[in-house]
Structures are given as C-alpha cells and as structure tokens.
C-alpha cells in the first residue's frame, strides 16, 4: 500500500489513523509501512491452523500413497513386469519357516533349500540363449573389526551361508564383465519371522530375477544377487562375500535392500560414497521415489542404533551403492509382529517396481562404465517432493545457489530504505528483533524442559510411545504459547512510537520477518560451511519467503495502492511458507515414524523425554518461522492462547488415563515393550585353574527401554525385589555375557533366581599351548562352541596385547575389563556346533610383577535357536502381559585367569 497526501485508505476493520503532525515524516519503505496502522482479526490465526492441517493432510497422502498391486492375471496378459502376488508367495513360504537365526535349522536348511529350488526353477525357465544363470553356495570363514555403538568389535565367522546368483549374457567371450549387485538377507533375529526384515527383500529379488530372465533384451552387464544368511550376525555373511567370492571383483555398484520397520514406502537413506551418478539414475528411473540426504547424514552420525550391509560393501568392497529400507511401523522391527500381516498391499509392488526399473537400466546401458569415469565431486544433494519426483543436484551447484541466495537475502535487508524503531538504523532494529526471537525460543525450550520434569516427576515417561498425538499438547503447545507471549510482549514494547504514543504493527511485522531472514541465512551459512547436504532445508525456508515477499507482496501492494485485506495477507503468507512447511512436515513425519519406535529399543540410560522434547521444540520453531512475525499485527490473541491452553490441559488429562500407557499388544497395532530374557550360568576359574567359587545362575531380564522392569510388576511381582546384575570389575566385561558391546545401552539387568540351564550343545575351551619368551607370552586356544558366542580378552594392568589371530592390526579397546579394558570377539557360525582356533600374544611391561597374572579371558556361549525353553523361561513367558515381547536366550559364561 502507499500513503496519499498523508491519508490512508483502509479495508476491513481498522483503527483511527493518526494525523501527520503526530509522527515524524517517514520516507520510502517506512512511509508505506506506517500508513497501514490497522490490525488483523484473530480469525486469521484459526485459518492458519486449518491451513496447517491441510498441509499435514497433503503430507499424509504423500506418505501413505502406494501403487495398486499387480496379480498373476497381469502376467498372463504377457506383461513382463514385477508381479506382487508372485513375490508375496515367496514371502509367505520363507516366513512359514519361522524365526531363522544364523546356524538354525530353519535358516541353514529350510530357507536355503527353498531358495535353491526356486532359483533352479527360474534358471530352467529362462528365455533366450543370451541369458546365462549361475548359482553358487558359499560358506566363508573370516574376520574383521569395526565399531558398533561407538565401541570396537571384532567378528569371526565360519560356515555362514551365502547363496549367490549371476545372470549375464552367454555371448560374452572376453573383456571385463561389469556387474550390479543386489543384496538381501534371509536370516532373522531370534523370535521374529522377519517378513519385512528381510524375507520380503529376498522375495523381491526372486521376482526381479524371474522377470529379467524372461525379457528378450540382451544384458550389457551382469546381475549378481546375494541372498545372505548371516546379516543379523552383525553383517558377517556380506563380508565373506565381498572379500572372498571370485565374482566380487566384477561389481561396479550395488543395491542393498533392508528394513527398519514393515510395509509402507522404502526409503533411500544412504548412497555413494560420492558417485553422484547413482542418485541420478535413481531419480530418473525410480517409479515411486522416496529419498532424503538428511536421512543419510542422521544415519551416518550413528544416531540410529543399527547398521546394514551397505557399510561392508562400502568399506571393504570400495564400491558405491544405494541403501534402501522399509521404515514404516518400526514397532514390529525384530519382534514376533514382523509377520505377513505387517506387509501392506502395494508396498512390495512399489519396491519391486523401483528396484526392477533401476536394475534394468543399469544392466542394459553403459551407465556404470560412464559413472566410474565421472569426476567425484562429493555427496550430491537429493530429496523427493512428496514421492512424486526427486531433486538431485551436484554439491558444487548447490554451493553456488546457497551463497547467491545468502547475498540476495542479506542485500535485501541492508538495501531497505527505511528507518527502524525510534529512528535507529533499520538493520539495528532487525538485530533487536533477532534477539527477541532467540529469547522467545529460550522461553519455549524452558517450557518444554518444565513439562519434561513434570512428566518425569509423575513417572509418565513414554506416554507418547504407542500414541504420539499427545506430544502436540504436552510439549508443542506450551512451547508455542511461551514463544508467542515473549515475541508479542517484547515486540510491542520495541516498536512503540514514543512521539505518537501509538504502535505501528506493520513496521514490526516487516522487521520480525527480516529477523527470520537473518536467522535462516545464518543457519544456511553454517550448514554450507560445515559441508552438510541437508542445507537444502534452510535453503527452502529462506528462498520461498524471500522470493514471494519481494515479488507477490510488493506487486499486490503497488497494484492496489491500498491497505492489504486480511485474506490477502493470509494468502500471501501461506504462499510464502507452504512449500517449506510441507517439506518440513514431510521430514518430521519420517523422523517421528523412525525415532519414536526406536525409543523402545534405545536402552535404559537416556531419558527419552529429552529426545521427544527436543524433537517437539525443533518442530515448533521451524514450522512457525515467519508466521510468528504476524503476531505483531493482531490486536488480541486471547482465543489463540485459550486454544493452546485447552490443548495442553486435554493432553495432560489424557496422559494420566489409559491413553497414556506406553505399550500396546494389539496384533493389528502393536507397540510392544522389549526385553532380552537371558537364562545365564557363570563359572569362574582362579589363577590355579580351579573353581574360584560355586557356579551361579539366574534369569536375567534386560529391558530395552528407559522404563526398566517397573511396568511388569503387576504381572511378575518378584521383579520388585529382584537385584540388579551390576558390573563385576574382577572379571572381563563385567561378568555379563553380552554378545556385542551394548553395555553402554543396557546397563541394567535384573536377576531372577534360576537353576543352571541345560544347553543343547556344550562349549569346550582348551588351552592348547602357552609359550613364554622373556616378557612375551603366547596363548593358543581351541574353542568348541555353539553357533553364537563372545570372547572377552582383558590383559592385566601394564600388559599389552601385541598380536592375535583375528587380524594383523590390534583394534582399539573396549572399557569394562579387569585391566581397565577388554577386546571383544563376536563369533557367528553356520553350524549348531563348530571348532575354531584363537591365539593371542601378550607383552608385560617393566612395572608388571612377574608372579602376578597377565590375562583374564572369558568365553560366553549364546544359544539363540533350536533349544528348548527352560522351565524358568517358560514360566516368565506364560505370565508376561501381551504387550511385552521377550527374546529368550540361554547363555553360559566361563572366566579364566592366566
């Protein structure tokens, strides 16, 4: 709008305009702003709220949209495409074998035999002389070391199973054969049928092989399918393939199929390293794209307690790839609920269409050859728009765009020809507004912390676990209330005109808008400086509001030459924030879908309210950006504050009812509490080789979430008085048979009385030789063990391990050992019982007393499959509530001193 001869035209309700003699003479932008002294009606707030619900509905549609499943009737029509019904039949058969831990009969015999039978059938029915299909069963042995949960872990595996299939052109006679690898695993964790993790991937791979084997188009490159039988052994089978199989050297790229949930859409959450051509191929050929580079940065920051075979192919194979996983309904991940019922119609079709389309292109073009010749310019920036299409940009291009936008945004503020509050330079007033916004955020954070304290004080932790809705009222509403109070209160004081004794809301609105521009510009600059590909998020929040403000807002005001009406202001603001809000909701949906179920298996050490409160805080300050600058233009917000208060009170009341109970045992909507149920016996031998004291045994209950065993008291009352199995510093790794170094997560284990368990196969530890040479001592052991076991090696103080049989390089040390640390070996085998050697070489320092021991070593057998439940385990399972999921394991622990 513009001033005309000192008078202003108004639309809608207004306040009396002050005469020109009551104000300083404004110039340019200030004149335009000061002419509009009317306030917006509060009904605009509720229209904004309705608009946000519309945005949420759009995001919900994008996340829930699945293609129509194809049936055998589609195939009979001669359509050589992916058929979900056929893939589902494979899934149904594989899951019928039940849980399939590596080493179990279900995994090593039933699943292997079925896969081989189907592969032979597909091979026999392949069309065209140009198709050549080879099938190989590999049972490798090897070792490697990497960190898990920030702790080093050495793996040793023997006789784990890989089924490897290669399809290519029978006409190729010379030259290097380039190959694409697709990987999925058919083993599971104990107790889970593993429909989504990861039998569905094996079913998809079988269907893709069948479709491609019948297409007449020749293949320029080979397809290698790895059906891997020991992924849940912490990625052992994939290491055996990529480091030992003769076909591995031909692989130029891979697609890894995984799951962190069940059903829904599959997300590309890791790519590369580098090799941006892979993202380009996915963006061009994926029929139903879903990818976000921000997910990659979160995953690789170890914020998710999980890992995939992608890491093995990347680090040990040095090849680029795509890591794709189902992420919906993470509540069922690694539980009995990961069954056929958790797989929605259309999700197999969606994943199959994507993988088949990408694979067909890579196999029938020179894309892989050209891709390896491209310049590696870093990780590309990629994200999808509501699943409709992918935006993928080179890092360099994004860098230019970022700094150009930053220059334009800051230039817009500096170049404004206007005065600020009380005649100060405009930019100074904008900085004041920035400080007010930051202070309001502090107030919002304090409100969330206060609510977190209240929730903890009343022991209502995880009230949101099975029903996340109350998060909005318990955490988001108080934060937004505090932000509004601070920004409006201090904003009104800041822009009060001391001469006219009247306030100019639209000058304040402009300055607070520009303050958000400064904040998002700063955040974008920090992300760009840190090299974060997720800088596209602040880019959205800067580009769209600035662009709309500088074009549509100015154009309408200049065209109409009058005050903007309420609905015009609302429309322009929604236009400014709609795309950033929708994209933020889109990512927040993914975040909640992934991280809320993870809180049920993230360990007992960190209060999950901290994470959920932080998540709510970030969601509020992001999605109310710019819109809170409008609060300066409302004459009153009493109904808005009342609405937030009502939402808060309603949610608080719900928290103290059954709606606030964290868990659900509903088979159609499960949200179970998880615990490891470990029937353990321990035997300690002293320096002389004799039992140091009688064996002890117990039934250990290790809850995987923050609430511990308290929710189980009413069903298993003896847990109230059960002692905790604390850390014994006199034996390796606390004297507890952890199979991997998870003590940092699961420090609390409650002990129920139990007799020593009967084990299906015994564990035998034999010291073959002990060779002493001055300060060096070499120990050689022969170990006969079940298919899963751990070894904890803990040299005494002033003693170092210099060599061992696992690797040429000694890994970093774990805490919690007799000498202050321990080395941990995790063994996985493909047989119920097997033997393997271990030797270590120690060197004692000058400070070590020669008559004292130099080594504490413990061997823990873990029986995860094909064992009979002990009476104690049966009794616990019989009495546990339907919302509790236990993973029963029998463990034996033998500790020695040398």
N, C-alpha and C positions, 0 to 999 in steps of 0.2 A: 504494500500500500504506500501511498505518498501523501504528504501534507499539502493542503491547498490553502494558501493565504492565511495560515495559522489555524484553520478549521479542519476537522476530520469527519469523514463520513463513516457511519457505523453499520454493522449488520448484526442482527440478533440483539441479545441483552447487552447493556453497556453501562458504564459509569460516566458521570459528567466529566467532560474534557476540561482541564484547566486552561485558563487563558494564557496567551503567550507571555504576558507580563510576569507570570509567576514562575517562569522557567528560564534558564539560560538558553540562549539561541543555539539550537543544535545544528549540526552540519552533516550533510550527506546521509550515511547509514544511520547515524544516531537520530537524525530527524525522522527517518522512515520508521524507526523502531519506536520513538517516543510518541508518534502520532496515534499508535494503537494502544490505548490505555484500558481497553475492556478486558474482562476475564472470561475464561471458558466455563461452560456449565459442567457440573460434575458428572453429568450423564456420559460425557466423553470417556471418563475412566471406565465405566462399565462397558461401553462399546469397545474400548481397548481390550478389556478382559475377554469379551466374546470373540474378538479377533484372534486373541492368543489361543483360544480353544479351537478356532477354525484352523490355525496354523498347526496345532497339535494333531487335529484330525487328518490333515494332509500328510504329516509325518507318519502317523499311524498307518495310513493307507500304503505309503511307500514301503514300510517295513513288513506289512502283512501280505503284500501282493505276491502271489505265487502263480505260476502257469498252470494250465489245465493238464493233468497227467495224460500221457498217451498210453493206449492199450494195445493188446495184440491185434485188434481189428485194424489199427493204423498200420501195423507192419504187414498185415495180409494184403493191404492195398498197394504193396510194392514201395512203400515209403521207407527208405533205408535211413532211418533216423533213430535217435535214442528213444527207447520204449520203457517208461517207468514200470509198467506192470511186469515186464520180464525181469528187470533189475530187482523188483520187490520180491520176486520168487526166490532169487539167490539170497537176499537178505533174510527172508523167512527161514530158509534152510540153515543158514550159518548160525543164526541166533537160537535155533532149536537145539543146538549142542550145549547151550547153557554157558556159564562163565568159562573162559578159555585162557587162564594164565599160562605163560610160557612154561613148558615142562609137563603140563597136564595132558591126560589122555584126550580130552576134548580138543585141545589145541594141536597137539603133535600128531594125532591120528585122525580124528573125525573131521576137523576143519581142513587139514591137509589133503586127506583123501577126497573130500568133496570138491575142493578147488582143482585138484589134478584131474578128476573125472570131467568136470566142466571144461577145463582147458583142452583136454584131449578131444572132447566133442566139438568145440569151436574149431580146433585145428583141422579136424576131419571134414568139417563142412565149409571151410574157407573157399571162396570163389576166386578163380583166376590163377593162372600159372605164375603171375608176378608176385604172389603172396607166399612168403616163406615164414613159418612159425616154428620156433624152437622153444622147448620147455626144459628148465633146469631146476633141480632141487639142490640148494646149497645149505650146508650146515657148518658154518665157520667157527673158528676159535680165535680169540684175540683180546686185546686190552687197550684202554685209552683212559685219559683223565680230562675232566673239565669240572667247572664249578656248578653246583646246584644249590639254590638258595644261598648264594654267596659263599658257599663252603666247598673246598675241593673234594672230589670223589673220584676214585679210580675204579673202573669197571673191568671185570674179567668175565668173558663169556665162552661157552663151549657147547657145541652141538645145538645152537639155536637154529631155527628153521627159516629159510627164505625160499619162496617159490618165485622164480624169475622167468619171464616170458619175453621173447624177442620176435617181433614181426617186421619183415622188411621185404625188399624186392629180391626175388630169386634171380633176377637178371644181372645184379651187380657182380662183377668179376674182379674188379681192382679198385684201388683208391680207398681212402679212409671213410668208413661209414659213420656219418653223424647220427646221433640218436637222441630222442626225447625220452626222459624217464617219468613215469607216473608211479607214485608210491602210496600205498595204504597198508594198514596192518590189520591182521585178523585175530591177534591175541587181545585179551582184556585184563582188567584188574580183577582180583578175587571178588566174587559176589555179584558181578554185573554181567548181563548177557551182551552188553556192548553193541547194541543195534546201531547207535549213531557213532560211537567211538569203539571200533571204526569199521564194523561189518558193512555199513552202508557204502563206504568208500570201495571196499572190495567188490561189492555188487555193482557199483557204477563202473569200475574198471573192467569187469567181465562183460558188461553190456557194451562198453566202448570197443573192446576187442572184437566182439561179435559183429558189431555194425561195420567197423573198418575192414574186417576180414572179408566182408561181402561186397564192399564197394569196388567198382571196376577201375577207379582212378589209381594209377600207379603211385607208389610212395617214393618220394625223393630221399627221405630219411627214415631211419628205423624207429620203431616204437618199442621201448622196454617197459614192461610192467613188473614192479616189485611188490609181491604180496608178502609182507614181512611179518614174522611170527614172534617178535620179541621187542616191540616198541615200548610196551609198558614196563619192560625191564630197564627202563631209562635209556632207550634208543640204542640198544646193543645190536640188534639184527641189521639195522641200516648201516652201522659202522662196519660190520662184517662184509656187507655187500660192497660198499663204496671203496673200501681199502683192499679188498681181496678178489673180487669177482673179475674175470677177464673182460667182461663186457663194460665194466665201469669206465674204462679209459675212453670209450666212444661217446660218452654222454656230453652233450653241449648245454642242456638245460633240463630242468625238472619241474614237475608239478607235484606238490605234497598235499595229500588230502587228509584232513584231520577233523576233530570235533572237540569243542569245549562246552557243548550243550547238545540239544537234539532238535532236529527239524528246523523249520524256518529257512532263512536265507544263509548261504555260505559267504563268508567274508574273506577277501584277500587282505591279510593283515601283516604279511612280510613279503618283500620282493628283493631281488638283487642277490648279492651286493652289487651295487651300481647296475650296469647293463640295462639302461632305461628302455631298450627295445622290447623287453618282456612286458613291461607295463603298457607300452604302445600296442602290442599285439592283443593284450587282454582288453584294452579299451576299445579296440576296433572289432574284435571278434566275439567277445562275451555277449551272449544274447540277453542276459539279465545281470548287468554289472552291479557289484557291491564291493567297494574298496575304499580304504582310507589310510593315507600315510600316517595320520596321527595315531592309528592303532599300532602301526609298526613301531613308532617311537615309544609308545607306552609299553609294548611287549618287550622290546629290547632294553628298556630301562629296568627290567626284572620286577615290574610292579604286579605281574601275574605269576603265581606260584606254579608254573607249568613250563614245559618245553616240547618241541616237536623234532621230527627227523630233519626238518629244514636245517637246523643247526649243524647236524652231522654232514649233510651234503655240502653245505656252505663252507664249513671249517676244515673238513677232512678231504672232501672231494674237490674243493675250489671251483665249484660250478654255480651258476646263478639259477634262481628258480622263483616260483610263486608258492606261497604258503596259504592254503585255503582251508577254512574251518567253519563248521556249523557252530553258531554261538547262541541261538535261542534256547530258552528253558535250561539254563545251566544248573538248575536244581537237580536234574536227573543224572548229570555227569558223574560217572564212576559209581553209580548206585544200581540197585535192582530195577529201578524205574526206567533205565535206559533200554527199553524194550520196543517191540513193534508199535505199541500204542503211542509212543512218543514221536513217531515219524509221521508228519502231516502229509496228506496227499498233495502232490505238486512239488515238494522240496527235493525229492530225488530227480524229478524231471528237470527242475531248474538247474541243479548242479550238473546233471548229465549233459544238458544242452550246452552249458558253458564249457565244460572240460572237453567235450567232443569237438565243438567248434574251434576252440583254440588249438587242440591237438591236430586236427585235420589240416589246419593252415600250416602249422609248423612242420608237419610231415610231408606236405605236398608243395613246399616252396623252399627258397634258399634263405629264408628269414634268419635261421640260426647262423648260417655261414656269414651273412652280411652283418648280423648283430655283433658277432665277435670281432668284426673289423671296425666297428664304430668306435669313436672316441668315448672313453669312460669319463663322463663329466660329473659324476656324483649321483646321489639318490634323487630321482625325479620327484616332483610334487604331483600327487594324484589323489583324486577323491571323486565319488559319484554324486550325482544330483538326483536324490530320491530314487535311485535304482534305475533311472531311465537312460542315463548316459554317463560316461566318465570324462573328466577333465584331467589331462596329463600334460605337464609342462616340464621342460628341461630346467634344471636348477638355475642356470645362467639367465634364462629368460625371466624367471620369477624374480631373480635378484634385481634385474633392471626395472621390472614393474614395481617392485617394492619401493626402491629408492626414488623412482619417479613420483609415485603416489605420495610418499612422505614429503617430498619437496613441494608438491602441489597443495597438500593439506596445510602444512605449516605456512606456506606462502599465502594461502587464503586468509589466515588469521592475521599475519603480520601486515598484509596489504589493506586490511579493512580501514576505511576512512571514517573512523568513529571514535568517540570518547567513551571511556569506561565509567565505572561507578565514581561519583563525586569528582568527575573531571580528570581522573587518573588516566594514564595511557591504557588503551584497550587491552593490550596483552597482559599488563599487570593485573587487571581485573579478571582476566581469564585464568591466570595462575591462582588468584584467590579462589575462584570457583573450583579449580582442580583440587585445592586443599580442602575445600568443603566436601567435595565428593569423596576424597580419600578418608576424611574424618567420618563421613556417614558410613562408609564401608567398615571402618573400625567398629562403629556402633552396631552395625549389622552382625559383625563377627562376634562381638561381645554378647549379643542377644542369643546367637547360636550356641556359644560356649555355655551361657547360663542355662539354656534348655538342656544341653548335654549333661550338665551337672544335675539338673532336676531328674532327668531320665535315669541317670546312674544311681542317684540317691534312693529312688523308689524301685531300683532293680528291674527296670523295664527295658533293659538292653535288647536290641534287635527286634523291637516291636514291629518294625517295617519289613522283616525278612520275607514273610510269605505274602504280605500285602503292602507294597511300597507307598500306597496312597497317602497315609498319614504323615509322611515326610513333608508334604506340602504345608500342612498345618502346624506341625510341631517345630520345624526348623525354618522353612522358607518364609512363612507368614510373619513371624517375629522379626526376622532379618529385614524383610521389605518394610515393615512398619517402622523399624528404627531408622532405616535409610531415608524414608520419606520425611520423618519428623526432623531429622538433622538437616537434610538438604533444604527443606522448605523453611524451617525456622531460621537458619543462618542465611539462607538465600534472601529472605525478606529483609533481614537486617542489613545485608550488604548493599542491596540495590535501592534502599530507601533514599529518596531525593531530599536532601537536608533543606533545600530552599523552598520547594513547593509543598513539602510535607506530604507528598503523595508518592506512591511507588509506581515503577514502570515495569510491569511483568514481562513485557516482550523484550526489553533490553536484557533482563535477567535470563530469559529463555535462550536468547542468542548466545550470551556469554557461557551459560552452562552447556549448551550444545557444543560450542567451540572447546570447552574444557574437556568434554568427552573425546573430541577430535585429538586433543593433545595427549590424553591418556592412551588411546588406541594407537596413536602414532608412536608413542614411546614403547609400547608393548611390541608393536610390529618391528621397530628398530632393534629391540633386544632379541627377538626371535631370529631376525635376519643375521644379526651379529653372531649369535650362537650357532647358526647354520641349521636351525630347526625347519624341517619341511612343513611342519604344522603351522608355519607362519601364515598360511592361507586363511586361517580363522580370523586373526586380527585384520588381515587384508580385506576380508568381506565386511567386517564391522567398520572399516574406515572408508572403503571405496563407495559403497552404495549410499550411505547417509550424505557423504560429501558431494557426490555426483548429483543426487536428487536435490539437495539443498541449493546447489549452485545453478541448477537448471530449472526444474519444475517450480520450486518455491519462488525463485526470483521472477520467472516468466509470468506466473499467475498474478503475482503482486503488481508487476509492471503493466500487465494487460488489463486488469480490473480497476486499477487506480483507486482501490478502496480497501477497507479492512477485510481480512480473510475471515470467512464464516467458520463456525465451529466444525462443521463437517468437512470443509475444505482443509482445515488444519489437520483433522484426524486422518483424512485420506492421504495427505502428503506425508505425514509421519509414518503411517502404515506402509506407504510405498518405500520410504527410506529404510525401514527396519525389517520388512517382510522377508527378504532373502536371507539376511544374516540370522534372524530369529529362526526361520525354518531350518537352516543348516545347523544352527546351534542345538535346536530341539532334536534334530536328526542324530547328532553325535551324542547328546546327553541320553537319548533313548538307548543307543548302543552301550554307552557307559553303564547305565543302570542295569541293562539286561545282562551285561557281563559281570560287573563287580558286586552286585547285591548277592547273587548265588555264591560268589567266591568268598564272601564274608562267612559263609557256613563251613568253609574248609581252610580258613586263613590262619588258624592256630589260636592258642589261648593267651598270647602275650599282649596283643594290642587291642584296646577298646575300639570296637567297630564304629561306635558313635562318633569318634574323631573323624573317620573317613566319610561317613554319611553326612555329618555336619559340614565338612569341608566341601563335599560334592554339592550340597544344597546352597552353600554360600557362593560358590563359583557360578552355579546356575542362575542365582538371583542377580548377581552384579553384572553378568554378561547379558542376560535377556532383558534387563530393564535399562540397559545403556541407551542414552539419548531420550528415552521416554520419560525418565525422571526429570529431565530438564523442563518438561511440560508442567510439572507440579507447581512451578513458579507462576503459572498463568491461571490457576484455579482459585476462585475466591474462597472456596471451602472444600475440604476433603473429609468431612465428618462421616459421610456414608462409606467412603472407601476405607477409612480407618475402622469403622464398625464392622465392615465385611471381613477385614483381616483378623480382627479380634474374634469374631464369630467363628471363622475357620479354625483359628487357634484353639478356642475352647472346645469345639466339636471334636477336633482331632485328639485333644488331650483326654477328653472323656472316653473316646474310643480306645485309646491306648490302655486304659485301665479296665477294659472289658475283654471278653474272649477274642475280640478283633485284634487285640494287641499281643496275643500269644504268637510266638515267632514261627512255630512249625506247623506243618500240615502233612497228614498221612493219606490224604485223598489220592487214590491212584491216578485220577484224571488231572489233578492239580497238586502234585506233591511239592513239599518244601521240607525235606527231612533234616533232622539233626543227625550228624555223622559222628561215629566213634570207631576207633580201632579196638577190637576185643582180642587181647593178646594173652593166651594161656602160656605162661612162661615158667621154665625151670632154670635155675642158675647153679653152677658148680664152680668152686674156686679152688685152685691148687696153689700151695705156697712154694717158696724157693726150693724146698727139699723135694718137691714133686708129689707131696701128699695133700689130701683134702685139708684145707685150712679150717673149714667147719662144715657142718652138715649142709646138704643141698637145701635151697629154699625155692619155693614155688608160689605162684599167685596168678590170679586172673587180673590182668591189667586192663583198665578202662581208660582209653586216651581220647577224650573228646576233641573234635577238630575245630571247635569254635570257642568264643570267649566265655560262654555261659558255663562251661565245665559240666559237672555231673548234677548240679542243683535241679535242673528240670526233671531228672529221673528219680528224685527222692520218693515221690508218691508211689511209683511202681516198683522200685528196687530200694527199699528203705535202708538196707545195710550200707549203702553208699554214703549215708550221712556221717557215719563213724569210720569210714574207710580211710586209712592213712595214705599219704602220697608217697610214691616211689621217688624219693629225692635222688640227687646226684651223689654217688659214692666216689670221692676223689681218689680212692685207693685202687681202683680198677679202671681199665680202659673204657672210655666214653661213658662214664657214669655207671657202668654195670647194667646198662639197659640195652636190649637187643634191637635198637633201631636198624632198619635195613638200609636207610640212606641218612645223611646228616641233617635230620629235621629237628634236632633238639632245640634249635632257635625258635621253632614254631610250636612244638608240642612238648613243653617242659613239664606239664602236669599230667601225671598218670596215677590213677587211683588203684589201690591194691585190694582185691577181694580174696579171701582165703581159698586155696585150691590145692588139690593133690598134684604131684608131678604128672604132667601129661604123658600119654603113650604116643610115641611118634611112629609114623608108618615106615620110615627107613632111618636107621641110626646114622649118627655123624661120628666119624672117626678121625682124630687128629694124631698124626705120628711125626715126632721129631726124628728125621732120618739121620742127619749129621749135625754136629756142632763143631766148627773148626775155629780154633783160636790162634791168632798170629799177632803177638805183641798187643797193640791197643785195638786191633780189629777182631771182630767175631762174626762168623758166618753161620746162619741157621738155615737148614733145609727141612721143609715140612712136606709131608704128603697128606692131602686132605681128601677124605671121602665124605661127601656132603649131599644134602637134598638139592633140589633144583634152584633154590634161592638161599643165599647165606651172606653174611658180612664178616669181615675180618677187621679188627681194630688193633693197630700196631702202635704202641706207646713207649718209645725209648725213655729211659730214666733221665733225670737231670744230668747235664754235662755229657750226654751221649747223643750222637747224631747218626741217622741212617744215611749211608753214603751210596749204597747200591741196592737194587732189588730186581726181581724177575719181571715185574709188571711193565717197566719202561726204562729207557736209557736215562731219563731225567727224573729226579726226585720231585714229586709235586709239593705244593705248599701244604702247610699243616693245618689240621683242624684243632679247635680248642677242646677242652674237656678230656685230658689224658693224665696218666699218672705223673709224667714228667712235665705236665702243663699243656700237652698237645697229643694228637693222635693222627695217624694215617688210616684212612678207611678204604677198604676194598669191598665192592658190591659184586657178588658173583651171581650170574644167571646161567642156567643150563637148560638144555632141551630134553634131558632125560630125568626121570624121577630121582636117580642117584648116579653120581659120577665122581671120578677121582681126578685131582689136579695138583700140580706141584707149586710150591711157593718157597722162594729163598730170599733172604734179606741179609745185608751186611751192615754191621754197626761199628762205629769207631768211638771209643771212650776218650774223653778229654783228660787233661792233666789233673783237673780237680776231682775227677771221679775216683772213689775209693775202690780198689780192685776187689775187695771181698764182698762188695755190695752188688745186688742185681743190676743188670743193664737193660732189661727188656721186660715189659708187661705186654702180653698179647692175648686177645680174646677172640673166640670163634662163635658166631651166633647163627644157628640154622633157623630158617623161616619156612614153615610148611604152609603153603598158601592154597594148595589144591590137592584133590584126591586123598583127603584124610577124613577120618571120622571125627565128628564133633565130640569133644569130651563132655562128660555129664555137666560140668560147670558151665561150659559154653551153651549147651542145650537149655539149661535152666535159665540162663540170662536171656537168651533169645525168646524163650517162652514167655517171660514176664515183661519184656521191654514193650513200650507203647508202639502203636502203629506208625507214629511219626518219627521213630528212631530207627536209623539204619546202621547196623553193625557190620564190620569187616572182620570175621573171625580168622585168627592166625594162631598156630602153635609155634612157639619159639623155644629153643634151647641155647643156653649161654655157658661157655666154658672159658675160664680165665686162667692163665698160666703166668708164672714168674720165672725168668731165667737170668 
